[in-house]
Amino acid sequence: MRKSGLLVEREQGVYGFAHLTLQEYLAAAHIRERPEYLRLISDNVNHPWWRETTLLWAAAGDATPVITACLNARTFRALALAFDCADEAREIEPRVRARLDHAMRVVGDNTRENVRHRRLVAAVTLSQRLRDIIWIDDRTAMCAQPITRNDYNLFVPDERLSHRLAPSMPVHGERKGDSPASGMFADDAARIVVWVNNILQDGRGYRLPTPEDLAKVDSQLVPVLADHTPRAYAGRARIQLDQAASRGSLRFPSERRLRRLPGLLIESMGEARVILRNRETWPATDPGLALGYAHAFGAVAQRQRDAPHHKLIVALDLARELLTLMERTHPEFLGFSDLNTAFGWARLHCTDVGTGIRTDLMHATDHHRYENIGQLRTMAESLSWDLDQHIFAVRGLADRPLPRPGRSASPSRRTIRDIVAGVNESIEAAITLAGGIDRLSAQGIHPVDEIDLRQTLDMADRIRASAFFTKDGLGVEIADQTRLDELHHRCWGLTQGSDAHRSLWAFGPVLHGAAAVGHVWARELALALTATPGFGRHALGVMTTYEVLLREAVGGPLIKKPAELVAKAASMAAFSADDPAWNLRQAMDQLQHVDFWYTTGLDRRYLEKVIGLGLDIIPPMLERRAPFDVRTVHLAMASILAVLVLVRPLRDMSLPRRHLASAFIGLAAIADRAFADTANDVVLLMRN
């Protein structure tokens, strides 16, 4: 035996098999012949040392006992071993096979046990998929199988537990569950690598390949490389698509998409045009009243907790809108049920406000704070009394008989106008009360502040007074009111608790009737502000972007210049356009200390709003920290075009121009509805 090389002397007098496979085979055969030794493998289903012996034993007969032991262990190693035994076994009892199949079912509820089980299933699935490897050197191997759509969909629930907004990938038609997961953002690829390492924890390290790794791989050994482009780690925290195996840039939009872009970019700045119309029609809009509405709309639309004082304003706004509509259509419109519901929610929110104020009053220790809270309590009690009067007046309307045909309904209309006037006063009181509560509770940091609002209105007045602005052009370009109506209806729905998703009334803000004109225009201005990204935080950036592009288009239609700029950006994009956020950061870092005053005449703070617009909007979306909204992406693209206009007269700006153009083209591609169907990127992992 020693001469044959089957045995080697490990220590003095201690011999072992030269090849471990032979030892494992003989051990499996011995256990198969001596069933009393079965516990050696059934008790060690989590021990890697016994794995091959167990598989050899299972291949020789009925693997039911060991698979049962694996299922009872409920660990990643044991469950993976159970499936491997099932693949090798000659026989398995049907009930155990059914139990094994059931073990891979994933439940959507995020209870602790379901999350643990889902991660266990993900670990088993990944371990089987990443088992096939191709060695590229002595230490590093590439996993031959890519991350699939099923793998990605197991990754998505953990993303949502981390408050990320990654969408699931559909698995139907040609996009089957075992097809490569394509259409990911660069940051998605980085996070899924971290997730794989956390899920498996098998002592191996997984990472994205580098371009050098991909150059060493024979593409014929990795079939997915024939029609997909892998993501690669390019250093400096940058992940790019390796174009060596690609027939073209995967992030370059189609010609049809480029032709449609100018109109979409103009449409994305609709809020700027609404603000301009507001200033043109009613320049005396009260900024304080508009701020009050804006804070309420923004807080409710963002689902801010502990904000009954803002919900109160929105509920009163809904009640006032219903009253105004009733005044216009009475007696045909009988909306008393909806009107009573709106006042009921206003009453409930007012009660919550009073309860919170009384609680704060009980815990106030500072004399000055005690006096301020006492004043708020007085305001809340007065507002509560006013609400009772409004509700009483509405009930009186409901009890009044309808006028006979042919007779005037003017007494009812006059009564409604009086109620609306009182509701407007109550809204003003509620806005004052909400401001006091926010200041007192240190929650007064709103997306829209008074300085931003005044600068936005100053910019609007500057545009109106400029030589390149025409009222006729503004009238043609006014955005559809639908976007503002959608925000308003959303806020109305969210004031109604669990009833937030029911259908609401199909009417927009009423621009005439009994409501005070100042409230109408302040309300529209607030809606335009809160419809911008960040619920108004970027209103000045949007307005400045519009001003830059409008100035550039002087003497012609506004849509013509963006079309020329889009074509120019497409020709300038020299960098890989698959990571817009990286290109945008590179450009902004290079523009950080540039002084634009001598070429644009604009103050630096206004330009910072334009430059920061893209940086504030795009990275959170691509990192899944904010919902991916195509219209908002178009707005960021418009700001990039504005920055390209601003840097054009400057010298030595070719590098940031190319980065800006690449970011623009990358965003144009991923904002296309066909992106998910046409993307062919793939995530292949390296194993160290």
C-alpha positions in Angstrom: 0.0 0.0 0.0 2.8 2.4 0.8 4.6 1.6 -2.4 1.4 2.2 -4.4 1.1 5.7 -3.0 -2.4 5.2 -1.7 -1.3 5.8 1.9 1.1 8.4 3.2 2.6 8.7 6.7 1.3 11.9 8.3 3.2 11.5 11.5 5.3 8.8 12.9 3.1 5.7 12.9 0.0 7.6 11.7 -1.1 6.9 8.1 -3.7 8.5 5.9 -5.0 8.4 2.4 -3.0 10.4 -0.1 -6.2 11.3 -1.9 -9.1 12.5 0.3 -11.7 11.4 -2.3 -10.8 7.7 -1.8 -11.1 8.1 2.0 -14.5 9.8 1.5 -15.7 7.0 -0.8 -14.7 4.3 1.5 -16.3 6.0 4.5 -19.6 6.4 2.6 -19.5 2.7 1.6 -18.8 1.6 5.1 -21.7 3.7 6.5 -24.0 2.3 3.8 -23.0 -1.3 4.9 -23.3 -0.5 8.6 -26.5 1.6 9.1 -25.7 2.0 12.8 -23.0 4.6 11.7 -25.6 6.7 9.8 -25.6 9.2 12.7 -22.0 10.1 11.7 -23.4 12.0 8.7 -26.9 12.9 9.9 -25.4 14.6 13.0 -22.9 16.5 10.9 -25.0 18.0 8.1 -23.5 21.4 9.0 -19.9 20.3 9.0 -18.1 20.8 5.6 -15.7 17.9 6.4 -18.6 15.4 5.9 -20.1 17.0 2.8 -18.6 14.8 0.1 -19.0 11.7 2.2 -22.7 12.4 2.6 -23.1 13.0 -1.1 -21.4 9.7 -2.0 -23.6 7.9 0.5 -26.7 9.5 -0.9 -25.8 8.5 -4.5 -25.9 4.9 -3.5 -29.5 4.6 -2.3 -32.3 6.2 -0.4 -31.2 9.7 0.9 -34.4 10.3 2.9 -32.8 10.1 6.4 -30.1 12.6 5.6 -32.4 15.0 3.8 -34.8 14.9 6.7 -31.9 15.7 9.1 -30.9 18.7 6.8 -34.4 20.1 6.8 -34.6 19.8 10.6 -31.3 21.7 11.0 -32.7 24.7 9.1 -29.3 26.2 8.2 -27.8 27.4 5.0 -25.2 24.6 4.8 -27.7 21.9 5.7 -30.4 23.1 3.2 -27.8 23.4 0.4 -26.7 19.8 1.2 -30.3 18.6 1.1 -30.7 19.8 -2.4 -27.4 18.4 -3.5 -28.3 15.0 -2.0 -31.7 15.2 -3.8 -29.8 15.7 -7.1 -27.5 12.7 -6.4 -29.9 10.3 -4.7 -31.4 7.2 -6.3 -34.5 7.4 -4.1 -36.4 9.9 -1.9 -39.7 9.4 -0.1 -42.4 11.5 -1.7 -43.4 13.3 1.5 -39.8 14.4 2.1 -39.5 15.5 -1.6 -42.6 17.7 -1.1 -41.2 19.1 2.2 -38.0 19.9 0.4 -39.9 21.8 -2.4 -41.9 23.7 0.2 -38.7 24.8 1.9 -37.8 27.0 -1.1 -41.1 28.9 -1.0 -40.7 32.5 0.0 -43.4 34.4 2.0 -43.7 38.1 1.4 -44.5 39.1 5.0 -41.5 40.7 6.8 -41.8 38.9 10.1 -38.5 37.9 11.7 -39.0 34.2 10.8 -40.0 35.0 7.2 -37.0 37.3 6.7 -34.7 34.6 8.1 -36.2 32.0 5.8 -36.1 34.2 2.7 -32.4 34.9 3.3 -31.8 31.1 3.8 -33.5 30.4 0.4 -31.4 33.2 -1.2 -28.2 31.7 0.3 -29.0 28.2 -1.1 -30.0 29.6 -4.5 -26.8 31.7 -4.7 -24.5 28.9 -3.5 -25.8 26.6 -6.2 -25.6 29.2 -9.0 -22.1 30.5 -8.1 -20.6 27.0 -7.7 -19.4 26.8 -11.3 -16.2 28.8 -11.6 -13.5 29.6 -14.2 -10.0 30.1 -12.8 -8.2 33.0 -14.3 -5.1 32.7 -12.0 -3.9 30.8 -8.9 -6.1 32.8 -6.5 -9.0 34.2 -8.4 -11.9 32.7 -10.3 -15.0 34.0 -12.2 -18.4 32.6 -11.5 -19.7 31.3 -14.8 -23.3 32.0 -14.0 -24.6 35.6 -13.6 -26.9 37.1 -11.1 -30.4 36.3 -12.4 -33.8 38.0 -12.2 -34.8 35.6 -9.5 -31.7 36.4 -7.5 -32.4 40.1 -7.8 -36.0 39.6 -6.7 -34.7 37.9 -3.5 -32.4 40.9 -3.0 -35.3 43.5 -3.3 -37.1 42.7 0.0 -33.8 43.3 1.9 -33.4 46.5 0.1 -36.9 47.6 1.2 -36.1 46.7 4.8 -33.2 49.1 4.4 -35.7 51.8 3.1 -34.4 51.5 -0.4 -37.0 51.7 -3.3 -35.6 49.1 -5.6 -38.4 47.7 -7.9 -38.8 44.0 -8.6 -37.9 42.6 -12.0 -40.8 41.0 -13.9 -40.4 37.4 -14.7 -42.6 36.6 -17.7 -42.3 36.2 -21.5 -38.7 36.2 -22.6 -37.5 37.6 -19.3 -37.7 34.4 -17.3 -36.6 34.1 -13.7 -33.3 32.4 -14.6 -32.4 35.0 -17.2 -29.7 37.6 -16.3 -30.8 40.5 -14.2 -30.4 43.4 -16.7 -31.3 47.1 -16.3 -29.7 47.7 -12.9 -28.1 51.0 -12.0 -24.4 51.1 -11.1 -25.2 51.5 -7.4 -27.6 48.5 -7.5 -24.7 46.3 -8.7 -22.4 47.5 -5.9 -25.1 46.8 -3.2 -26.0 43.4 -4.6 -22.3 42.4 -4.2 -22.4 43.4 -0.6 -25.7 41.5 -0.2 -24.2 38.3 -1.7 -21.3 38.4 0.7 -23.6 39.0 3.7 -26.0 36.2 2.6 -23.4 33.5 1.9 -20.8 34.1 4.6 -19.0 31.0 3.3 -15.5 32.2 3.9 -15.1 33.4 0.3 -15.1 36.9 -0.9 -17.2 38.0 -3.9 -16.6 41.2 -6.0 -17.2 42.7 -9.4 -14.5 42.0 -12.0 -12.1 44.6 -13.1 -11.4 45.2 -16.8 -8.1 43.3 -16.4 -10.0 40.3 -15.0 -12.4 40.4 -18.0 -9.5 40.5 -20.4 -8.2 37.2 -19.0 -11.5 35.3 -19.4 -12.2 33.3 -22.5 -15.7 34.6 -23.4 -16.5 31.2 -24.9 -16.4 29.7 -21.4 -19.0 32.3 -20.2 -21.9 32.0 -22.6 -23.7 35.1 -21.2 -20.9 37.3 -22.5 -22.0 36.6 -26.1 -24.9 39.0 -25.9 -24.5 40.8 -22.5 -22.0 43.4 -21.2 -20.6 42.9 -17.7 -20.3 45.5 -15.1 -16.7 46.1 -14.0 -15.1 47.9 -11.1 -13.0 50.8 -12.6 -11.5 52.1 -9.3 -12.2 55.2 -7.3 -15.6 53.9 -6.3 -16.7 53.8 -10.0 -18.6 50.9 -11.6 -18.9 51.0 -15.3 -20.0 48.7 -18.2 -17.0 47.0 -19.8 -17.5 47.8 -23.4 -14.9 45.3 -24.7 -17.6 42.7 -25.3 -20.3 45.1 -26.3 -21.4 46.3 -29.7 -22.1 49.8 -28.5 -22.9 51.9 -25.5 -25.8 50.4 -23.6 -26.7 53.8 -22.2 -27.1 55.7 -25.5 -30.7 56.6 -26.3 -32.3 56.0 -29.6 -32.6 58.7 -32.3 -36.4 58.7 -31.7 -35.8 59.2 -28.0 -33.5 62.2 -28.7 -36.0 63.8 -31.0 -38.7 63.7 -28.3 -36.5 64.9 -25.5 -36.8 68.7 -26.1 -40.5 68.7 -25.6 -40.2 66.5 -22.5 -37.6 68.8 -21.0 -39.8 71.9 -21.6 -42.8 70.0 -20.1 -40.7 69.2 -17.0 -40.4 72.9 -16.1 -44.1 73.4 -16.0 -44.1 74.6 -12.4 -41.8 77.5 -13.5 -44.4 78.6 -16.0 -47.2 78.3 -13.5 -45.2 80.5 -11.1 -44.7 83.0 -14.0 -48.4 83.0 -14.8 -49.2 83.5 -11.2 -46.9 86.6 -11.0 -48.3 87.9 -14.3 -51.9 87.5 -13.3 -51.8 88.3 -9.6 -48.4 89.9 -8.5 -49.9 90.9 -5.1 -49.9 87.2 -3.9 -49.3 87.2 -0.2 -46.0 85.2 0.4 -46.9 84.3 3.9 -50.2 82.8 2.9 -48.5 80.9 0.0 -45.9 79.6 2.5 -48.6 78.4 4.8 -50.3 76.4 2.0 -47.0 75.1 0.8 -45.9 73.9 4.2 -49.2 72.1 4.6 -49.2 70.5 1.1 -45.6 69.5 1.4 -45.9 68.0 4.9 -49.0 66.0 4.1 -47.7 64.8 0.7 -44.5 63.6 2.4 -46.6 61.7 4.9 -45.0 63.5 7.8 -46.0 62.0 11.1 -47.3 64.1 14.0 -48.5 66.9 11.6 -52.2 67.3 12.4 -51.8 71.1 12.2 -50.9 70.7 8.5 -53.6 68.1 7.8 -56.0 70.6 9.3 -55.2 73.2 6.7 -55.5 70.7 3.9 -58.9 69.4 5.2 -60.2 73.0 5.4 -58.9 73.6 1.9 -60.9 70.6 0.7 -64.0 71.8 2.5 -63.6 75.2 1.0 -63.2 73.7 -2.5 -66.4 71.6 -2.1 -68.3 74.7 -1.0 -67.1 76.7 -3.9 -68.1 74.0 -6.3 -71.5 73.8 -4.6 -71.9 77.5 -5.0 -71.3 77.2 -8.7 -73.6 74.2 -9.4 -76.3 74.3 -6.6 -78.9 72.9 -6.5 -77.9 70.1 -9.0 -74.8 69.2 -6.9 -75.7 67.6 -3.6 -72.3 67.1 -2.0 -73.3 67.4 1.6 -72.0 64.0 2.6 -68.6 64.7 1.2 -68.6 68.2 2.7 -69.6 66.8 6.1 -66.7 64.3 5.8 -64.2 67.0 5.0 -65.3 69.2 8.0 -65.3 66.0 10.1 -61.7 65.4 9.3 -60.9 69.1 9.9 -62.6 68.8 13.3 -60.7 65.6 14.2 -57.3 67.2 13.2 -58.2 70.3 15.2 -58.9 68.1 18.2 -55.5 66.4 17.8 -53.8 69.8 17.6 -55.5 70.9 20.9 -54.5 67.6 22.6 -50.9 68.0 21.6 -50.8 71.7 22.8 -52.3 70.7 26.2 -49.7 68.0 26.6 -46.9 70.4 25.8 -48.4 72.9 28.2 -48.3 70.3 31.0 -44.6 69.6 30.4 -43.5 73.2 29.9 -40.9 74.3 32.5 -39.8 77.6 31.0 -42.0 80.6 31.7 -41.6 82.1 28.2 -42.4 78.8 26.6 -45.4 78.4 28.9 -46.8 81.7 27.7 -46.2 80.9 24.0 -48.0 77.5 24.4 -50.8 79.2 26.2 -51.3 81.6 23.2 -51.4 78.6 20.9 -54.0 76.9 23.0 -56.2 80.0 22.8 -55.8 80.1 19.0 -56.7 76.4 18.8 -59.8 76.8 21.0 -60.9 79.8 18.9 -60.4 77.8 15.7 -62.3 74.8 17.1 -65.3 77.1 17.9 -65.2 78.5 14.3 -65.2 75.0 12.9 -68.3 74.2 14.9 -70.0 77.3 13.4 -69.1 76.2 9.9 -70.4 72.7 10.5 -73.6 74.1 12.0 -74.1 76.4 8.9 -73.5 73.5 6.5 -76.1 71.4 8.3 -78.5 74.3 7.9 -77.9 74.2 4.2 -78.6 70.5 4.1 -81.9 70.9 5.9 -83.1 73.7 3.6 -85.5 72.6 0.9 -84.4 72.9 -2.7 -85.9 75.8 -4.6 -88.8 75.1 -6.9 -88.0 74.9 -10.7 -87.7 78.3 -12.2 -87.0 80.1 -8.9 -83.6 81.6 -8.0 -81.3 79.9 -5.6 -79.5 83.1 -4.7 -80.2 82.9 -0.9 -78.4 79.6 -0.7 -75.5 80.9 -2.8 -75.2 83.9 -0.6 -75.1 81.7 2.4 -72.4 79.5 0.8 -70.3 82.6 0.0 -70.6 83.6 3.7 -69.4 80.1 4.8 -66.5 80.2 2.3 -65.4 83.6 3.6 -65.4 82.2 7.1 -63.5 79.1 6.0 -60.9 81.3 4.4 -60.4 83.1 7.7 -60.2 79.8 9.5 -57.5 78.7 7.0 -55.5 81.9 7.7 -55.9 81.2 11.5 -54.8 77.6 11.0 -51.7 78.7 9.0 -50.8 81.1 11.8 -51.3 78.3 14.4 -49.3 75.8 12.3 -46.4 78.3 12.1 -46.4 78.8 15.8 -46.4 75.0 16.5 -43.6 74.4 14.1 -41.4 77.1 15.6 -42.2 75.9 19.2 -41.5 72.3 18.4 -38.3 72.9 16.4 -40.0 71.5 13.3 -40.0 74.7 11.4 -37.4 73.5 8.8 -39.5 73.2 5.7 -38.6 72.5 2.1 -39.8 76.0 1.2 -38.6 78.8 3.4 -39.3 82.5 3.1 -35.9 83.4 1.6 -36.2 80.7 -1.2 -39.8 81.9 -1.9 -38.8 85.5 -2.2 -35.8 84.7 -4.4 -38.0 82.5 -6.6 -40.6 85.4 -7.0 -37.7 87.9 -7.7 -36.4 85.6 -10.4 -40.0 85.3 -11.9 -40.3 89.1 -11.9 -36.8 89.4 -13.5 -37.9 87.0 -16.3 -41.1 89.0 -16.8 -39.2 92.2 -17.0 -36.6 90.9 -19.4 -36.5 91.6 -23.2 -36.7 87.9 -24.1 -39.9 87.2 -22.3 -43.3 87.5 -24.1 -46.7 86.9 -22.6 -47.8 85.2 -25.8 -45.0 82.6 -25.5 -45.9 82.1 -21.9 -49.5 81.4 -22.7 -48.6 78.7 -25.3 -46.1 77.0 -22.9 -48.3 76.9 -19.8 -48.1 73.4 -18.3 -51.2 71.3 -18.0 -52.8 71.8 -14.6 -53.1 68.1 -14.2 -49.8 67.7 -12.3 -50.8 70.3 -9.8 -54.3 68.7 -9.5 -52.7 65.3 -8.8 -50.7 66.7 -5.9 -53.7 68.4 -4.5 -55.9 65.3 -4.8 -53.1 63.3 -3.2 -53.0 65.7 -0.2 -56.8 65.6 0.1 -56.7 61.8 0.1 -54.0 61.6 2.7 -56.0 63.6 5.2 -58.5 60.8 5.3 -56.5 58.2 7.1 -57.2 54.6 5.9 -59.5 56.0 3.2 -56.5 57.7 1.5 -56.6 55.7 -1.7 -60.3 56.1 -2.7 -61.1 58.1 -5.8 -61.6 61.8 -5.3 -63.5 64.4 -7.2 -62.4 65.2 -10.7 -62.1 69.0 -10.5 -59.1 71.3 -10.2 -58.6 74.5 -8.3 -61.6 76.9 -8.8 -60.3 80.2 -10.1 -63.5 82.2 -9.6 -66.5 82.1 -7.4 -67.0 83.0 -3.8 -63.4 82.2 -2.6 -61.2 85.2 -2.0 -59.0 85.9 -5.0 -55.9 86.1 -2.7 -56.4 82.6 -1.4 -56.9 81.2 -4.9 -53.6 82.6 -6.2 -51.7 81.9 -3.0 -52.9 78.3 -3.2 -51.9 77.9 -6.8 -48.4 79.3 -6.1 -48.1 76.9 -3.2 -49.1 74.0 -5.4 -46.5 75.0 -8.0 -43.8 75.2 -5.3 -44.6 71.9 -3.7 -44.9 70.1 -7.1 -41.2 70.7 -7.7 -38.6 68.1 -6.5 -38.0 68.3 -2.8 -41.5 69.9 -2.3 -40.2 73.3 -3.1 -36.6 73.1 -2.0 -35.6 73.3 -5.7 -38.1 75.9 -6.9 -35.4 78.6 -7.3 -33.2 76.1 -9.2 -36.1 75.3 -11.6 -36.9 78.9 -12.1 -33.2 79.8 -12.8 -32.9 76.8 -15.2 -36.0 78.1 -17.1 -34.5 81.6 -17.2 -31.2 80.4 -18.6 -32.9 78.3 -21.4 -35.4 81.1 -22.1 -32.6 83.6 -22.5 -30.7 81.2 -24.8 -33.8 80.9 -27.0 -34.3 84.7 -27.4 -35.7 85.4 -30.8 -37.2 82.0 -31.4 -39.4 79.3 -29.8 -38.2 77.9 -26.5 -38.2 74.3 -27.8 -35.8 75.0 -30.6 -32.8 75.7 -28.4 -33.1 72.6 -26.2 -33.2 70.6 -29.5 -29.9 72.0 -30.6 -28.4 71.5 -27.1 -29.6 67.9 -27.0 -27.9 67.2 -30.4 -24.7 68.9 -29.1 -24.7 66.8 -25.9 -25.1 63.6 -27.9 -22.1 64.5 -30.0 -20.0 65.5 -26.9 -20.6 62.4 -24.7 -17.1 60.9 -24.7 -17.2 59.0 -21.4 -19.1 55.9 -20.6 -22.7 57.1 -20.0 -23.8 54.2 -17.9 -23.3 56.0 -14.5 -24.9 59.5 -14.8 -24.3 60.2 -11.1 -20.6 59.6 -11.4 -20.3 61.8 -14.4 -22.4 64.5 -12.8 -20.2 64.5 -9.6 -17.0 64.7 -11.8 -18.3 67.7 -13.6 -19.5 69.5 -10.5 -16.2 69.0 -8.7 -14.5 70.7 -11.6 -17.0 73.6 -11.7 -16.9 74.2 -7.9 -14.7 77.2 -8.0 -15.6 78.7 -11.3 -16.9 82.3 -11.2 -19.8 82.7 -13.7 -20.5 86.4 -13.0 -18.5 87.8 -15.8 -20.1 85.6 -18.5 -23.7 85.3 -17.2 -24.3 88.3 -15.0 -26.1 85.9 -12.5 -25.3 85.8 -8.8 -23.4 82.7 -7.7 -26.2 81.7 -5.3 -28.6 81.4 -8.2 -26.2 79.4 -10.2 -25.6 77.1 -7.2 -29.3 76.3 -7.3 -29.0 75.2 -10.9 -25.8 73.2 -10.4 -27.1 71.6 -7.3 -30.5 70.7 -8.9 -29.1 67.7 -10.7 -26.9 66.6 -7.8 -29.8 66.7 -5.3 -32.2 64.9 -7.6 -30.2 62.2 -9.5 -28.0 60.4 -6.9 -30.9 59.7 -4.5 -32.9 58.2 -7.4 -30.0 56.1 -8.7 -29.2 54.9 -5.2 -32.9 54.0 -4.7 -33.3 56.4 -1.8 -36.0 58.4 -3.6 -38.7 57.2 -6.0 -37.6 57.1 -9.7 -39.7 59.7 -11.4 -39.2 60.2 -15.1 -40.5 63.8 -15.1 -38.1 64.7 -12.3 -35.3 63.1 -14.3 -36.2 65.3 -17.2 -36.0 68.3 -15.0 -32.5 67.4 -13.9 -31.6 66.9 -17.5 -32.9 70.5 -18.3 -30.6 71.8 -15.5 -27.6 70.0 -17.1 -28.4 71.7 -20.4 -28.5 75.0 -18.5 -25.1 74.4 -17.0 -23.7 73.5 -20.4 -25.0 76.9 -21.6 -23.3 78.6 -18.7 -19.9 77.0 -19.1 -19.8 77.5 -22.9 -18.1 80.9 -22.9 -15.4 79.7 -20.4 -12.0 78.4 -21.4 -10.6 75.0 -20.4 -14.0 73.5 -19.8 -13.8 70.6 -22.3 -13.5 68.0 -19.6 -16.5 69.1 -17.5 -18.5 69.6 -20.7 -17.9 65.9 -21.7 -18.9 64.7 -18.2 -22.1 66.8 -18.3 -22.9 65.5 -21.8 -22.3 61.9 -20.7 -24.5 62.4 -17.6 -27.2 63.9 -19.8 -27.1 61.0 -22.3 -27.0 58.4 -19.6 -30.1 59.9 -18.0 -31.9 60.1 -21.4 -31.3 56.3 -21.8 -32.5 55.2 -18.3 -35.6 57.5 -18.4 -36.8 55.8 -21.6 -39.7 53.4 -21.0 -38.0 50.8 -23.2 -34.9 50.8 -21.1 -35.8 47.7 -19.0 -36.5 45.8 -22.2 -33.4 46.8 -24.1 -30.8 46.8 -21.4 -28.3 44.0 -21.7 -25.9 44.6 -18.7 -25.1 41.7 -16.5 -23.5 41.2 -13.1 -20.8 38.5 -13.1 -18.9 37.9 -9.8 -15.3 37.1 -9.1 -14.5 34.8 -6.2 -11.3 35.1 -4.2 
